[in-house]
Every structure is written in structure tokens, then in C-alpha cells.
Amino acid sequence: MSLLFDIFIIVFLFSIFAFSHSLLSAFNVKEKITEQVGTKIAFYRLFFNVISIITFLAIYAISPKPKIIIYDLQFPYDIVVFGIQVLGIIGFFWSASYLDGREFLGITQIQRYLNGTYVEKELDEHQELIVVGPFKYSRHPIYFYSIIMLGFRPSMDLFYFVFFICMAIYFYIGAMYEERNLEKKYGTAYLEYKKHVPRLVPNLFNNYKTATENT
């Protein structure tokens, strides 16, 4: 009973993080905030990132951590699993390299606000629709490679396993909610992209091309 309660608490605490993270990233929430603060929405991205990190670390720290080992792989299986994890790390950084890191962190937004060039309708981020590189094969390659990176471990305890399952589920659900925002932002361009590229698991044989590439 105590073990089940620990698992419930882990899932419950992660759900608090997931709900707050999704709420703060919702397109309509940011629109309403922009109506009140105008171009000061430029500071929102940095605020969102800081709050997300603090909330995640706090929930991770206070979650119960039952000391139960699910598996501990021995040679050579540990090397094989570790190799897959390394591929996930490489894929993660490959995907992240297509993003504007300073924009993602919220730094360039503040710079544009300070020099008076911030565009209010962009809300908290100037974002282009990326359909090249890893995004040509998966709509959310960062989520996919994060799952590989976090899930393939030579050893696994119960706490990490439950926490990982929560993260994997949230990556998938979060991708669906994120796509609603992207559909609003990019309209038919994103809908067309969505028809040809899978949500998470990459299709390495995909030959998706933008309208510009087709002409």
C-alpha cells in the first residue's frame, strides 16, 4: 500500500507541473496577457522558462523515491542500451541546433523590447515554421530524442521509471496541445506539414517538401 501511495504521489506531483506548464504555454493565455501588458510580453518567455525549471526541480526533489531497482543490465547489454542513449543525445542536440537558442531562452525578446523593435503580435516568441533537418522526418524530434535519451538507461529504479513514464506521456500530450498553437500561428502551412510528417517517431523515408521547394 505504501508503494502504491508513493507512485500516486509521484504521478500527482508531476501532473501539477504538467498542468501549470501547459496552462502557461497556451496560446490564448498569452494572448490575454498581451492584451493587458502589451509589448512587455517580451519578458514572458524568460519568466516561463524560469518558473518551469523551478517547478520541475521542486517536484523532482520532493517526490518520494522508493528504493526499488527494476533492472540493472550487465555487460554487454548495458553497453548496447547506453549506445542507444548516446544516439538519443546526439539526436536531441541535432534537433535543438535548428532552434534559435537565445530566442528559446527569452533573451532576444528582451533585447528587442529594450531597443523598441518588439512586435506585440508575436506574443512571447518570434518563431519560424521549421520543416528541414530532423523536422522533415518528425514534427517533434526534440521530444522523440528526449524520450530515447531519458528512457534507455543501463539501470532503472522505480522512481525514475514512474517519472519517465509521466514525462513520455506528457511529451506526447504536450505535442498535441502545442500543435493547436502552431495551427493558429501558421494556418494551412502547418496543416499541410502535419499531413506528411509524423508527430513523434521519425519517418526516415519521408520526402516531404515545402511549396517553395516544389516550385
C-alpha positions as CSV (number, residue, x, y, z in Angstrom):
1,M,0.0,0.0,0.0
2,S,2.8,2.4,0.9
3,L,4.5,1.7,-2.5
4,L,1.2,2.4,-4.4
5,F,0.8,5.6,-2.4
6,D,4.4,6.7,-3.4
7,I,3.6,6.0,-7.1
8,F,0.4,8.0,-6.7
9,I,2.2,11.0,-5.2
10,I,4.9,10.9,-8.0
11,V,2.2,11.0,-10.6
12,F,0.2,13.6,-8.8
13,L,3.1,16.0,-8.4
14,F,4.2,15.6,-12.0
15,S,0.6,16.3,-13.1
16,I,0.8,19.6,-11.2
17,F,3.9,20.5,-13.2
18,A,2.3,19.3,-16.5
19,F,-0.9,21.3,-15.9
20,S,0.9,24.5,-14.9
21,H,3.4,24.2,-17.8
22,S,0.6,23.6,-20.4
23,L,-1.5,26.4,-19.0
24,L,1.3,29.0,-19.1
25,S,2.2,28.0,-22.6
26,A,-1.3,28.1,-24.0
27,F,-1.7,30.5,-27.0
28,N,-5.0,32.0,-25.6
29,V,-3.4,32.6,-22.2
30,K,-0.5,34.5,-23.8
31,E,-3.0,36.5,-25.9
32,K,-4.9,37.6,-22.8
33,I,-1.7,38.6,-21.0
34,T,-0.6,40.5,-24.1
35,E,-3.9,42.5,-24.0
36,Q,-3.0,43.6,-20.5
37,V,0.7,44.2,-20.8
38,G,1.3,45.0,-24.5
39,T,4.9,44.7,-25.6
40,K,6.0,43.8,-22.1
41,I,5.0,40.3,-23.1
42,A,8.6,40.2,-24.3
43,F,9.6,39.3,-20.8
44,Y,7.2,36.4,-20.6
45,R,9.4,33.7,-22.3
46,L,12.2,34.1,-19.8
47,F,9.7,34.2,-16.9
48,F,8.1,31.0,-18.3
49,N,11.4,29.2,-18.5
50,V,12.5,30.1,-15.0
51,I,9.2,29.1,-13.5
52,S,9.2,25.8,-15.4
53,I,12.7,24.9,-14.2
54,I,12.0,25.8,-10.6
55,T,8.7,23.9,-10.6
56,F,10.2,20.9,-12.2
57,L,13.2,20.7,-9.9
58,A,11.0,21.3,-6.8
59,I,8.6,18.5,-7.8
60,Y,11.6,16.2,-8.6
61,A,13.1,16.9,-5.2
62,I,10.1,16.4,-3.1
63,S,8.7,13.3,-4.9
64,P,9.0,10.1,-2.9
65,K,11.8,7.9,-4.1
66,P,11.2,4.2,-3.3
67,K,14.5,2.3,-3.4
68,I,13.4,-0.5,-5.7
69,I,15.7,-1.5,-8.6
70,I,13.7,-2.6,-11.6
71,Y,16.7,-3.8,-13.6
72,D,20.4,-3.4,-13.7
73,L,21.8,-4.6,-17.0
74,Q,25.2,-6.4,-17.2
75,F,27.8,-6.4,-19.9
76,P,27.3,-6.4,-22.9
77,Y,23.6,-5.4,-22.7
78,D,24.4,-2.2,-20.7
79,I,26.8,-1.1,-23.5
80,V,24.1,-1.6,-26.1
81,V,21.5,0.3,-24.1
82,F,24.0,3.1,-23.4
83,G,24.8,3.3,-27.1
84,I,21.1,3.9,-27.9
85,Q,21.0,6.6,-25.2
86,V,24.0,8.3,-26.8
87,L,22.2,8.3,-30.1
88,G,19.3,9.9,-28.4
89,I,21.6,12.6,-27.0
90,I,23.1,13.2,-30.5
91,G,19.6,13.4,-32.0
92,F,18.5,15.8,-29.3
93,F,21.3,18.3,-29.9
94,W,21.0,17.9,-33.7
95,S,17.3,18.9,-33.4
96,A,18.0,21.7,-30.9
97,S,20.6,23.1,-33.3
98,Y,17.8,24.1,-35.6
99,L,16.2,26.4,-33.0
100,D,17.3,29.9,-32.1
101,G,18.7,29.2,-28.6
102,R,18.6,32.9,-27.4
103,E,15.0,33.2,-28.6
104,F,14.0,30.0,-26.9
105,L,15.5,31.2,-23.6
106,G,13.8,34.6,-23.9
107,I,16.9,36.8,-24.2
108,T,16.5,38.3,-27.7
109,Q,12.9,39.2,-26.9
110,I,14.1,41.4,-24.1
111,Q,16.7,42.9,-26.3
112,R,14.1,43.8,-28.9
113,Y,11.9,45.3,-26.3
114,L,14.7,47.5,-24.9
115,N,15.6,48.8,-28.4
116,G,11.9,49.4,-29.2
117,T,11.5,46.9,-32.0
118,Y,9.4,44.3,-30.3
119,V,6.4,43.1,-32.3
120,E,3.4,42.6,-30.0
121,K,1.6,40.2,-32.2
122,E,4.4,37.7,-31.9
123,L,3.4,37.2,-28.3
124,D,6.4,35.8,-26.4
125,E,8.5,34.5,-29.2
126,H,9.4,35.2,-32.8
127,Q,9.1,31.7,-34.3
128,E,9.5,30.4,-37.8
129,L,8.0,27.1,-39.0
130,I,10.9,24.7,-39.3
131,V,10.4,21.9,-41.7
132,V,14.1,21.0,-42.5
133,G,16.7,18.7,-40.9
134,P,15.2,16.5,-38.3
135,F,11.9,18.3,-38.5
136,K,11.5,16.9,-42.0
137,Y,11.1,13.4,-40.5
138,S,9.3,14.2,-37.2
139,R,7.1,17.1,-36.2
140,H,8.6,17.0,-32.7
141,P,12.1,15.4,-33.0
142,I,13.2,17.0,-29.7
143,Y,10.5,15.2,-27.8
144,F,11.3,11.9,-29.6
145,Y,15.0,12.1,-28.9
146,S,14.3,13.2,-25.3
147,I,12.3,10.0,-24.8
148,I,15.2,7.9,-26.2
149,M,17.8,9.8,-24.2
150,L,15.9,9.6,-20.9
151,G,14.3,6.1,-21.3
152,F,17.3,4.0,-22.4
153,R,19.3,3.5,-19.2
154,P,21.6,0.6,-18.2
155,S,19.9,0.6,-14.8
156,M,16.4,1.7,-13.7
157,D,14.8,2.2,-10.3
158,L,11.1,2.5,-9.6
159,F,11.1,6.3,-9.0
160,Y,12.9,7.1,-12.3
161,F,10.7,4.6,-14.2
162,V,7.5,6.2,-13.0
163,F,8.8,9.7,-13.5
164,F,10.0,8.8,-17.0
165,I,6.6,7.3,-18.0
166,C,5.0,10.6,-16.8
167,M,7.4,12.6,-19.0
168,A,6.9,10.4,-22.0
169,I,3.1,10.7,-21.8
170,Y,3.4,14.4,-21.3
171,F,5.7,14.8,-24.3
172,Y,3.0,13.1,-26.4
173,I,0.1,15.1,-24.9
174,G,2.1,18.3,-24.9
175,A,2.9,17.8,-28.6
176,M,-0.8,17.7,-29.4
177,Y,-1.5,20.9,-27.4
178,E,1.5,22.6,-28.9
179,E,0.2,21.8,-32.4
180,R,-3.0,23.6,-31.7
181,N,-1.0,26.7,-31.1
182,L,1.1,26.1,-34.3
183,E,-2.1,25.6,-36.4
184,K,-3.3,29.0,-35.1
185,K,0.0,30.6,-35.9
186,Y,0.8,29.1,-39.3
187,G,-2.6,28.0,-40.6
188,T,-2.7,26.0,-43.8
189,A,1.1,25.8,-44.0
190,Y,1.2,23.8,-40.7
191,L,-1.8,21.7,-41.6
192,E,-0.1,20.7,-44.9
193,Y,3.1,19.9,-43.0
194,K,1.1,17.9,-40.5
195,K,-0.4,15.7,-43.2
196,H,3.0,14.5,-44.4
197,V,5.2,14.3,-41.3
198,P,4.6,12.0,-38.3
199,R,4.1,13.5,-34.8
200,L,6.9,11.8,-32.9
201,V,8.6,8.7,-34.4
202,P,10.7,9.8,-37.4
203,N,9.9,8.5,-40.8
204,L,13.4,8.4,-42.3
205,F,12.0,7.7,-45.8
206,N,9.8,10.8,-45.8
207,N,10.3,13.0,-48.8
208,Y,8.3,16.0,-47.5
209,K,9.0,19.2,-49.4
210,T,7.6,22.7,-48.8
211,A,5.6,24.5,-51.5
212,T,8.7,26.6,-52.2
213,E,10.9,23.5,-52.7
214,N,8.3,22.0,-55.1
215,T,8.3,25.0,-57.4
